[in-house]
C-alpha cells in the first residue's frame, strides 16, 4: 500500500455510515479519484472543514494496487470555499463547473490544464459573481482542453472559411457552423447575425461583441424556436444543444443557474 501526496479540488462528498465520508477528488497528478475519509464525520478535529466541496487542498492518501477507492490519511487547506456560499448564484456557478469536470472526465486521467482552470474558476467565484460571458468563456476553455470544442470558424462539411456576417447556420449534429451551400442539405438551426461571432469573441476573451442585442434563432425544419431574445439566450441554446447531442449529458446544476443568469 503506497502513500501518495497530491493537490486536489473536492468535487463531491457524502456521508458513509455513521463516521466516514466518501469523497470525489480531482487531483493534479492523477485526475479524478474516489476516496474514503475514515472517521471524518465522527471526529470534530480530524479533517475539520477540510473536505468540503469546492475546497482546494493538499492531500495524502493510501492506495492499494493502484486502483479502486483510496484512503485519505491527511488533508490541509490551500483555499477554502469561503465566499462561494454568499449567494445562490455563486454556489450554482461553482456547482456547474465542478459537475462539468466530474461528468466529462474519466477516472485516473490526468488533466493539468483542466485542473488549473477549475482552480482559477473557483478562485474567481469566491471574489465575484460571474456574468454569463464569464461562464461561457470558461465553458469553452474546458471544452477545448477536453477536445470537444465546436467549430465556429469554418464549415464543418466542406471546410470553407466564412466571414463573420455569414456565420449564421449552426449544426449541433455536425458540431459546428455550415456555409450557405451546405446548410440546405444538412440539419441545422439559423441564428441571427452576430450570435456566432459573439461566442467567438467570448472564446477569445473579449466578451460578447453585441451585449443585449435582440436576436432571433430558429430551427430550419421547425420554424422559430424563440424570437426577440438576446445574446445569452441564443448562445445558451447553441451550447446546450451541442453538448446534449454530442456528450449526452445534461447538468443538473445548470437548470437552476439558467434562471439566475436570465
N, C-alpha and C positions, 0 to 999 in steps of 0.2 A: 504493500500500500504506500503510494508516493504522496508527499506533501507538495502542493503547488501554491505559488504566490502570484497574484494577478490583480489587475484593476478591473472593476466591474460596475455596471449600472443595473440596479434592481428593476426588472421588468414586471414582476408579479410575485405575490406572496399569498399564502393561505395557511390556516391552522391545520395541523395534522395530529389527531389525537388530542390529549389534554395538554401536552407540554411542548410539542415540536412544531416547526414550521416548514412548509415546502416553499422553496424559493426558486424562481427562474432568473438567472443572471445572464447578462450579455457582457462577456468578458473581452478584454483587449486581445489577449493571446490565443484564446481557444473558442471564441464565438459564443454561441448560446449554449448554456448548460443548465441542467436541473440539479438542485441541491436540497439537502435537508439540514436544518439547523436544530440540533438536539437541545432540548430544554429552553428554547428561545421564548416560549410562552410562559413557562413556569418561573423562570428567574427574572427578577427586576434589574439585575446588573448585567447578566450575560446578553450581549447583543442589544443592549438598551437603545432603542430608536435607530439602530444601525441598518437594519434590514427592511426599511420602509421603501415602498415603491417610489421610484424616481431618484433615490439616493445614488450618489457615485461613491464607491468605496474601494479600499484596499482589502482584499480577501485572501485568507489562507484556507485551503481545503484539501482533504484527503481523497484520493481517487484510487479505486480498486480496478486493476486490469485495464485501465484506460477507457472504460465505458460505463454506462449506467449512471445512476444518481451519485453525486459526490457528497461528502460530509463536510460542512463548514466548521472549521476549527476556530478561527478568529476573523474579525472584521472591524475595520476602522473607517470612519467617515472622511471622505475628501470634500464632498459638497452635499449638503442636506437638501431635502425638498422644500425647505423653508421659502416661502414666497409664492409657491405654486398653489397653496391652499387658500390664498387670499381672495380668489374669485372662482366661480364655476367655469368661466371661460378659460382661465389659465389651466385649471385641473383637466378640463376636457381636451384642451390642445395638447398638453403633456401626455394624456392618456392615448390620444390618437397616434402620436409619434412612437410611443412605446409599443402600442399594438401593431403599428405599421412594421416596425423592426421585428417584433415577435412573430408575426404571421408570415413575413416574406423571407425569413432566413431559416436555414436548416440547422439542426444540432451539430455542434462541433465544427462549423465552418467559420474560419477567421475572416473578419472584415474590419481591418484597421480604420479605413476611411469612414465607414459607416458608424463605427463606434465613436470616432471623433466628432462627426456631425451630430449624432444623437446627444452627445455631451454638450455640444455648442447650443443645440436647440433647448435643452433643459435649463442651461445656464441663462439663456435669453429669456425664457418664460419666467424664471424666478424674478427677473427685474422689470418686466413689462408685459402687457397683454399683446399678443400677436395680431396683426391685421391679416386679412385674407391673403394679401400679397406675400406676407411672411410665411404663412402656412404653405401656399403654393410653391414658393421658392424652395423651401426645404424638402417638400414632397418630390419635386422634380430632381433635386440633387440626389436624393436617396434612390429614386428610380434609375437614375443614370449610373450610379455605383453598382446597383444590382443587375444592370443590363436590361432593364425594362422600359427605357425611355421611348416615348412615342416620337415619330419622325415629324417634326414641324417645319422642315426646310425643303425637302424635295418630294416629288410624287412617289409614293411607296409602290406604285405599279410600274411606271416607265422610267423613273429616276430623274425626270425633268425638274430643273430648278425653277422656282417661281418667284415673281416679285411679291412684295408684302401684300399688296392690294388684291392679289389673285389667290391668296391662301384662304379660301372660304369653304372648301369641301374637306370634311374630316371623316375618315372611315375607322370606326373602332375595330371592325373585323380585320382590317389590314394593318392597323396600328399606326396610322399617320394620315397626312394630307394627300389629296388627289388633285391632279390637274384637270382642267375643264374638258379635256379629251377623254380621259379615263373614267371620270366620275359617273357619266351616264350609264356605264355598264357594270358598276360595282355598288354595293350597299354603302351609303354614306349619309351624313347629315350636313346641311348647309348652314354656315354660321355667318353672322353679319361681318362685314369688312372691319378688320381691326381686332377681332377676338383672338385669332391665332397669333397675330403679331403681338398682342398684349401678353399672351402666355410666353412667347419667346422673349419679350422684354423682361418679364419677371424672372425667367430662367437665367438670363444674363445678369441679373442683379440690379436692373434699372427700374423695377416697379412696373405696373401695368401702364401701357402707353396712353390709354384714354380712360382714366378712372371716372366711373359714374356715367359713362356714355350709355345711351339707350341701344340695346342690342336685340336682335331677333334671331332665333335659331330654330330650325325646323328639320324634321326628318324628310328626306326626299321621297319616301314611299308613303308616309302617313300624313304629311302636311305639317302645320305648325305644332311644335311642341310647347313653346311659350313665346310670348311677344312682349316687347317693351320692357325687358328686364336688362339689368346692367351687366358689366363685365364679369362680376363674381358669379352670377348665376350661369352665364354662358360657359365660363371656364370649369365650374363645378360639373356641369352636365357632360362636358367632354372628358374630364378626368375620371369621373365615376363610371361612365360608360366603358371607357378603355380598360380600367382596372377590373371591373366586374367581368368583362368578356375575356380578357387575356390572363388574368391572375386568379379568377374565380374566387374572389374574396370581397366581402362587404364588412366594413369596420363598424362595430357596434358604437364605439366612442364617437364616430363621425356623425352619426344620426343626431346626437344631441348638439354637437359642435356646429353643425349646419344652421340650426336655429339661432345660435348665439352670434354667428357672423353674418346673418342675413341683413 
